[in-house]
Amino acid sequence: MGVNVRKFFKLGGFHPVAWGLIIGTFLSRTGFFMTIPFLAIYLGKVKGIDPATVGAILAVSLFIGTLTSFIGGALSDLFGRYPVMIISMALWSLVLLGFAYAEETWMFFVLNALNGIFRSVFEPTARALLADVTTEERRADVFNARYFAINVGGTIGPLIGLKLGMGGSSSQLPFFVSASIFAFYTVVLIGYSLKYKEEKYEKSDSIRMNQMIRIVFTDKVFLYFLLGNIFVAGAYSNLNGTLSQYIGHYSVDTFSFLYIINTITVLVLQYPIVKIMKRYSSLTALKLGCILFGIGLFGFGLTQNMIWLAVAMVLFTVGEILAFVIGDVLIGEIAPQHLRGTYYGAAGFMFIGQSACVWLGGYLLQVLGYNQGPLLFGILMVLSFVAYPFFSMGQRQWEKKQGNSKSTIFEAGG
């Protein structure tokens, strides 16, 4: 285990900006998970807001974030990565501060909508910059490191939030700490922007927003990837949606155990899995990921035995690693350099699947009941498999595109 950890952190060849973004990802995700996962508890228990309204407040962030996901990446292509990241992170820190002072229900609607907007602006821009400063050969490694940082932050953040009293009478303190972390990250980004200038590509000021939209959404490889990812995001949403309700109905401890298995699997298997899958094309990895998502989901409905549930969770989590790490790598491969931010932003539309499947899973659970696990999760498995033909069509288009490029190069050389 020690050897693997040393190997992981000795991955050479990363640009200093890449390391800054990876460490910043760890800090920002720690701050984010310190507060936002407990927001429902805070709104209900501390602020006395009714459950239906709390649900609407939580939903507005995902909905608005999905609608605005395209904007952040596109703005970064037009005006540069650093300005967009610095402004969005600074404003995001103010939003977290606002949660500590807000009293009226409408304020929480506005704040959580802004939370969704600034997250959807910052995240694709950061991923685009990470791809900008990393060679194609190292992108799988660098996005792997970023995903590792996300999961470590996602593990530590809630523990710190609980320790600081999140959900109790002193719930404002975690918001202050999170806002401070985001403000510190803003200062770090300003320092990086002064020390490391962005690489300038041909483009972009001359390309209007409507042209950028047309270019992205006429890219058949990207479109097939996006359509497949809508179903993949829907499959992943069942972890905190349908599965939490289904397993939690029988035992909250069992769901907590499965969540721990999910986290440990990501931390332990992420590096070797991505290393193995570097031998294959990104879309091959995504096809395998959607199959494992589906098999894992079906396994949850077949048994209540802890061992077999753990096996199902491991399969589900391997699908998660393949889908989200390799998916980021693929966008870096297919996107033109001058439109990379736009592509990463447009990829956020996959969360349409997440919001739809959260609703669908709950609806099926209500209609079928808790004693129809195989049927319920069988339906969700089939929906996960729907991603496969889209990824296959995308792979054929990508191979055709690469073949045409090689032919052009050969003819020019000849």
Beta strands, then each sheet from edge to edge (+ up, - down):
end
